[in-house]
Amino acid sequence: MKEKYIEDLKEIKDIMNRSSRFISLSGLSGISAGICALIGAYLAYNTVYQNQNYLGYRKAIITGDSVSTLLLIAIGTMIVAIGSVIYFTTRETKKRNQKIWDHQTKRLLINLSIPLVTGGILALMFLYKGFIGVVAPLTLIFYGLALVNASKYTLDEIRSLGIIEICLGLIAMQFIGYGLLFWAVGFGILHIIYGVFMQLKNKS
């Protein structure tokens, strides 16, 4: 009797947890976003280190045109990545017979957007003042803060990913010249690892 009572309480707790969190994030959305980020990092690398020997000493070439190109690459990467995330998340939501837009989704997006928008504006300010080296670390840090801030409305794994992103951004701030590499790891490789982990977890 006691065991049945405990099981009932556990089931009620799970139902309440699902009703207060957005749980339809797909592992494929993380994988696709990571691939988009790696492609964007490669294009940005070729823009900054154009026509140089990959194995030799490399000098960053930053001109007005290259800054504009980097912004276009960043915007394009973001649009494609967000589009893929929306597609795979919508598909997962339909599989679970859940609503894609409800109170939980609104709270998730609001808490995600505040640090993201703040970090994006700050990064642009530094970029236009010529402090290009701090842009990649800043985006990692604020993205991590956004994930931690939004994690209470979605999966617990998002919080862990956010903390790792913050730590990676702080390390990148110490190694300014390798910011693009850290950015590729944070937005590319970590997203792919997270996506694969979530896919395996959902299957099990």
NUDOTI-98477 format. One record per residue (C-alpha): x, y, z; residue number from 1. Coordinates in Angstrom, 2 decimals. Layout:
        X        Y        Z    i
        X        Y        Z  NUM
...
END
This chain:
        X        Y        Z    i
     0.00     0.00     0.00    1
     2.82     2.33     0.93    2
     4.68     1.57    -2.33    3
     1.57     2.32    -4.40    4
     1.15     5.62    -2.54    5
     4.77     6.58    -3.33    6
     4.32     5.62    -7.00    7
     1.14     7.74    -7.22    8
     2.96    10.72    -5.72    9
     5.81    10.23    -8.18   10
     3.39    10.14   -11.10   11
     1.64    13.31    -9.91   12
     5.01    15.03    -9.55   13
     6.00    14.01   -13.12   14
     2.69    15.32   -14.51   15
     3.14    18.65   -12.68   16
     6.73    18.89   -13.91   17
     5.70    18.30   -17.52   18
     2.89    20.84   -17.28   19
     5.25    23.58   -16.02   20
     8.12    22.93   -18.46   21
     8.64    22.98   -22.18   22
    10.02    19.48   -22.80   23
     9.67    19.11   -26.57   24
    13.22    20.13   -27.42   25
    14.57    17.73   -30.02   26
    18.10    16.38   -30.04   27
    18.12    16.93   -33.80   28
    17.62    20.65   -33.24   29
    20.86    20.76   -31.23   30
    22.74    18.76   -33.88   31
    21.49    20.95   -36.75   32
    22.30    24.17   -34.85   33
    25.79    22.85   -34.12   34
    26.45    22.01   -37.77   35
    25.26    25.48   -38.82   36
    27.61    27.05   -36.26   37
    30.61    25.04   -37.51   38
    29.90    26.10   -41.12   39
    29.56    29.72   -39.98   40
    32.83    29.50   -38.02   41
    34.62    28.11   -41.08   42
    33.33    30.95   -43.29   43
    34.30    33.52   -40.64   44
    37.77    31.97   -40.32   45
    38.34    32.26   -44.07   46
    37.15    35.88   -43.94   47
    39.51    36.87   -41.12   48
    42.50    34.77   -42.21   49
    42.04    35.08   -45.97   50
    44.59    33.53   -48.36   51
    47.01    32.53   -45.60   52
    48.91    29.35   -44.85   53
    46.88    27.30   -42.34   54
    50.03    25.78   -40.86   55
    52.12    28.94   -40.67   56
    51.86    32.23   -38.77   57
    48.47    33.81   -39.37   58
    47.60    37.48   -39.13   59
    44.00    38.54   -38.65   60
    42.85    40.87   -41.43   61
    39.99    43.06   -40.19   62
    38.70    45.75   -42.54   63
    35.37    47.51   -42.89   64
    34.38    45.06   -45.62   65
    35.41    42.01   -43.56   66
    33.40    43.27   -40.56   67
    30.35    43.60   -42.82   68
    30.98    40.09   -44.18   69
    31.32    38.69   -40.65   70
    28.00    40.30   -39.67   71
    26.31    38.78   -42.74   72
    27.78    35.36   -41.89   73
    26.61    35.70   -38.28   74
    23.08    36.75   -39.28   75
    22.82    34.04   -41.94   76
    24.08    31.36   -39.55   77
    21.65    32.51   -36.87   78
    18.66    32.49   -39.24   79
    19.40    29.01   -40.59   80
    20.16    27.63   -37.09   81
    16.97    29.10   -35.57   82
    14.96    27.84   -38.54   83
    16.24    24.29   -38.07   84
    15.58    24.44   -34.32   85
    11.99    25.61   -34.92   86
    11.44    22.86   -37.51   87
    12.72    19.96   -35.38   88
    11.12    21.30   -32.18   89
     7.74    21.69   -33.92   90
     8.01    18.14   -35.23   91
     8.83    16.82   -31.75   92
     5.94    18.77   -30.24   93
     3.49    17.24   -32.73   94
     4.80    13.76   -31.88   95
     4.06    14.40   -28.20   96
     0.61    15.86   -29.02   97
     1.53    19.09   -27.26   98
     0.99    22.75   -28.09   99
     3.99    24.55   -29.59  100
     2.83    27.95   -28.28  101
     1.55    28.14   -24.72  102
     2.33    29.85   -21.42  103
     5.46    27.73   -20.84  104
     6.84    28.57   -24.30  105
     6.30    32.29   -23.72  106
     8.11    32.18   -20.35  107
    10.95    30.16   -21.89  108
    11.45    32.61   -24.77  109
    11.27    35.70   -22.54  110
    13.87    34.35   -20.09  111
    16.06    33.21   -23.00  112
    15.78    36.48   -24.92  113
    16.74    38.98   -22.20  114
    20.39    37.84   -21.76  115
    20.69    37.02   -25.49  116
    19.56    40.46   -26.67  117
    21.68    42.20   -24.01  118
    24.77    40.21   -24.97  119
    24.14    40.75   -28.69  120
    23.87    44.53   -28.31  121
    26.99    44.65   -26.11  122
    28.93    42.51   -28.60  123
    27.95    44.84   -31.46  124
    29.08    47.87   -29.43  125
    32.50    46.27   -28.85  126
    32.70    45.24   -32.51  127
    32.10    48.76   -33.83  128
    34.59    50.21   -31.33  129
    37.24    47.85   -32.67  130
    37.41    45.39   -29.75  131
    36.87    42.41   -32.02  132
    38.69    39.91   -29.82  133
    36.13    40.05   -27.00  134
    33.09    39.45   -29.24  135
    33.35    35.64   -29.36  136
    33.91    35.22   -25.58  137
    31.05    37.63   -24.82  138
    28.59    35.79   -27.04  139
    29.50    32.49   -25.34  140
    29.08    33.96   -21.85  141
    25.73    35.65   -22.52  142
    24.44    32.62   -24.41  143
    25.34    30.47   -21.40  144
    23.58    32.92   -19.08  145
    20.52    32.79   -21.34  146
    20.43    28.98   -21.18  147
    20.79    28.95   -17.38  148
    18.10    31.63   -17.06  149
    15.67    29.68   -19.28  150
    16.51    26.21   -17.92  151
    13.90    26.39   -15.15  152
    11.23    26.32   -17.86  153
    12.64    23.42   -19.87  154
    14.96    20.40   -19.59  155
    17.54    20.21   -16.80  156
    20.28    19.41   -19.33  157
    19.96    22.96   -20.70  158
    21.30    24.33   -17.39  159
    24.39    22.13   -17.58  160
    25.00    23.19   -21.18  161
    24.65    26.84   -20.15  162
    27.20    26.52   -17.33  163
    29.69    24.88   -19.71  164
    29.16    27.70   -22.24  165
    29.83    30.33   -19.55  166
    33.04    28.59   -18.44  167
    34.18    28.26   -22.06  168
    33.51    31.97   -22.64  169
    35.55    32.95   -19.57  170
    38.45    30.77   -20.72  171
    38.18    32.29   -24.21  172
    38.48    35.75   -22.65  173
    41.93    34.71   -21.40  174
    42.95    33.52   -24.89  175
    41.60    36.32   -27.06  176
    43.44    35.24   -30.21  177
    41.64    31.89   -30.21  178
    38.14    33.29   -29.76  179
    36.82    31.90   -33.04  180
    38.04    28.42   -32.11  181
    36.29    28.60   -28.73  182
    33.17    29.91   -30.48  183
    33.19    26.91   -32.83  184
    33.54    24.55   -29.86  185
    30.80    26.27   -27.84  186
    28.17    26.79   -30.50  187
    29.17    23.93   -32.78  188
    30.66    20.89   -31.07  189
    28.86    21.29   -27.72  190
    25.48    21.60   -29.47  191
    26.17    18.46   -31.50  192
    27.22    16.54   -28.35  193
    24.11    17.79   -26.53  194
    21.89    16.81   -29.49  195
    23.35    13.30   -29.74  196
    22.96    12.86   -25.96  197
    19.30    13.94   -26.08  198
    18.56    11.66   -29.04  199
    20.05     8.66   -27.21  200
    18.22     9.61   -24.00  201
    14.85     9.89   -25.77  202
    15.33     6.54   -27.48  203
    16.18     4.84   -24.20  204
END
